[in-house]
Amino acid sequence: MFVAVVVALAAGACFAVAGVLQQRAAGVRPDREWMSWQLLWHLVRRPMWLCGIGLAVLAYGFQSLALAFGPLSLVQPLIVCELVFAVPLSARLFRARLGAREWFGTLAVTAGLATALVTARPHGGDPAVADLGRWAMALGAVAATVAGALLARRFVFRAWRASFMALAGGAVMGFQSVLLAATVARMEQGLGPVFSAWQTYLLVVASIAGLLLIQSAFQEGPLAATVTVIDTAEPLVAVVVGATLFGETLDIGWPVTALTLLGVAATVVGIVSLDTSEVVAALHEQQAAQRRASSPSEEARSAGRQR
């Protein structure tokens, strides 16, 4: 159990630094690359971003190792502690200091999300029971969530825009986790069923789309407004869709359900607290200024290559 705790915390730390590096690389890309393949094309050529991706892969390795020594109910909440590392580190790189409001928001999201995951404890389920009707319903619900988040983004300001982008990306990645579970379940039958299933190809599409949405969120706003929403939306969507498709069950009853709802409420309060923070708004403005400052030099390099 001690090994599981140490390795899970190492995974959380790696996820935190990975998020900071990816956000730093994406945050300086010009506005014209928002939600375009150009954004990913330029990011894969940046060592900082590639280091972030590499650390994320290492974090998944640590997570798998932790699960070999401890239960999911212990490992997942510990990994959520990445927020306690990521948000202060990101602010530090922008030479900003977190105040009581920002620490409250970060800790509220961390504690609330960990509480919800521990108390709900999704378990059981069988990917084989999901029929086409259920898949269509789940896909439609996720698509509506993404479309609603992108639409709402047009009517809000500052950090809220990045948060709605993060909501869209987290929803897609949560659905991607469900598709991955279905694909892994088919591997027991051999490669034939894997490559003949439409879910396998939708998994590839969801992975790429989720990556683009998340990097666009990182480009648009500070980590405090993005990674908190991503870490909330991804497991929430995965749990809800998993229960709908695979028949997974959640622990219910008093006081378990009350604690789950309390955890969700604390998470929402924490996100709102961060998105309405003056410090986070200042971080957003700093990032926008860096993005504007980098655009002329980027255009000059492009012109030089064309000549």
Residue pairs with C-beta under 8 A, 6 or more apart in sequence:
1 69
1 70
1 74
3 66
3 69
3 70
4 66
4 67
4 69
4 70
4 74
4 75
5 70
5 74
5 78
7 62
7 65
7 66
7 69
8 62
8 63
8 66
8 70
8 74
8 75
8 78
8 79
9 78
9 81
10 62
11 59
11 60
11 62
11 63
11 66
11 78
11 79
11 82
12 59
12 78
12 79
12 80
12 81
12 82
12 85
13 82
13 85
14 55
14 56
14 58
14 59
14 62
15 55
15 56
15 59
15 79
15 82
15 86
16 82
16 83
16 85
16 86
16 89
17 52
17 55
17 85
17 86
17 89
18 52
18 53
18 54
18 55
18 56
18 59
19 52
19 82
19 86
19 90
19 218
19 223
19 227
20 52
20 86
20 89
20 90
20 93
20 223
21 48
21 49
21 51
21 52
21 55
22 43
22 49
22 52
22 53
22 56
22 215
22 218
23 90
23 218
23 222
23 223
23 226
23 227
24 48
24 90
24 93
25 43
25 46
25 48
25 49
25 52
26 39
26 43
26 49
26 215
26 216
26 218
26 219
27 218
27 219
27 222
27 287
27 290
27 291
28 290
28 291
28 294
29 39
29 42
29 43
29 219
29 291
29 294
30 291
30 294
30 295
30 298
31 291
31 295
32 38
33 39
33 42
33 219
34 216
34 219
34 220
35 212
35 213
35 216
37 212
39 212
39 215
39 216
39 219
40 211
40 212
40 215
43 49
43 215
44 50
63 75
63 79
66 75
66 78
66 79
67 75
73 117
73 118
73 121
76 117
76 235
77 113
77 114
77 115
77 117
77 118
78 114
80 110
80 113
80 114
80 117
80 231
81 110
81 114
82 227
82 231
83 106
83 109
83 110
83 227
83 228
83 231
84 106
84 107
84 110
86 223
86 227
87 98
87 102
87 106
87 223
87 224
87 227
87 228
87 274
88 98
88 106
90 222
90 223
90 224
90 283
91 97
91 98
91 102
91 222
91 224
91 279
91 283
94 222
94 283
94 286
94 287
96 279
96 282
96 283
96 286
97 279
98 106
98 279
99 277
99 279
101 273
101 277
101 279
102 224
102 273
102 274
102 277
102 279
102 280
104 270
104 273
105 224
105 228
105 269
105 270
105 271
105 272
105 273
105 274
105 277
106 224
106 228
106 270
106 274
107 270
108 266
108 267
108 269
108 270
108 273
109 228
109 231
109 232
109 266
109 267
109 270
109 271
109 274
110 270
111 263
111 266
112 262
112 263
112 264
112 265
112 266
112 267
112 268
112 269
112 270
113 231
113 232
113 235
113 263
113 267
114 263
115 259
115 260
115 262
115 263
115 266
116 260
116 263
116 264
116 267
117 235
117 263
119 251
119 256
119 257
119 259
119 260
119 263
120 239
120 250
120 251
120 256
120 260
121 250
121 251
122 239
122 242
122 243
122 248
122 249
122 250
123 248
123 249
124 247
124 248
124 249
125 242
125 243
125 246
125 247
125 248
125 249
126 246
126 247
127 181
127 182
127 185
127 186
127 245
127 246
128 185
129 245
129 246
129 247
130 182
130 245
130 246
134 244
134 245
135 199
135 245
137 244
138 175
138 178
138 241
138 244
138 245
139 175
141 241
142 171
142 172
142 174
142 175
142 237
142 241
145 167
145 168
145 171
145 237
146 168
146 171
146 172
146 213
149 164
149 165
149 167
149 168
149 171
150 164
150 165
150 168
152 164
153 160
153 161
153 164
153 165
156 164
158 221
158 281
158 284
158 285
159 221
159 222
159 224
159 225
159 274
159 275
159 277
159 280
159 281
159 283
159 284
160 225
160 275
161 220
161 221
162 217
162 218
162 220
162 221
162 222
162 225
162 226
162 284
163 217
163 221
163 225
163 226
163 229
163 271
163 275
165 213
165 216
165 217
165 220
165 221
165 226
166 214
166 217
166 225
166 226
166 227
166 228
166 229
166 230
166 233
167 229
167 233
168 213
168 217
169 210
169 213
169 214
169 216
169 217
169 230
169 233
170 214
170 229
170 230
170 231
170 232
170 233
170 234
170 237
171 233
171 234
171 237
172 206
172 209
172 210
172 213
173 206
173 210
173 214
173 230
173 233
173 234
174 233
174 234
174 235
174 236
174 237
174 238
174 241
175 206
175 237
175 238
175 241
176 203
176 206
176 207
176 210
177 234
177 238
178 238
178 241
178 242
178 245
178 246
179 199
179 202
179 203
179 206
180 203
181 242
181 246
182 197
182 199
182 245
183 194
183 197
183 199
183 200
183 203
186 193
186 194
186 197
186 200
187 194
194 200
214 226
214 230
217 226
217 229
217 230
218 226
219 291
220 226
221 284
221 287
222 280
222 283
222 284
222 287
224 274
224 277
224 280
224 283
225 274
225 275
225 280
225 284
228 270
228 271
228 274
229 271
232 267
232 271
236 264
239 248
239 250
242 248
243 249
243 250
250 260
251 257
251 260
274 280
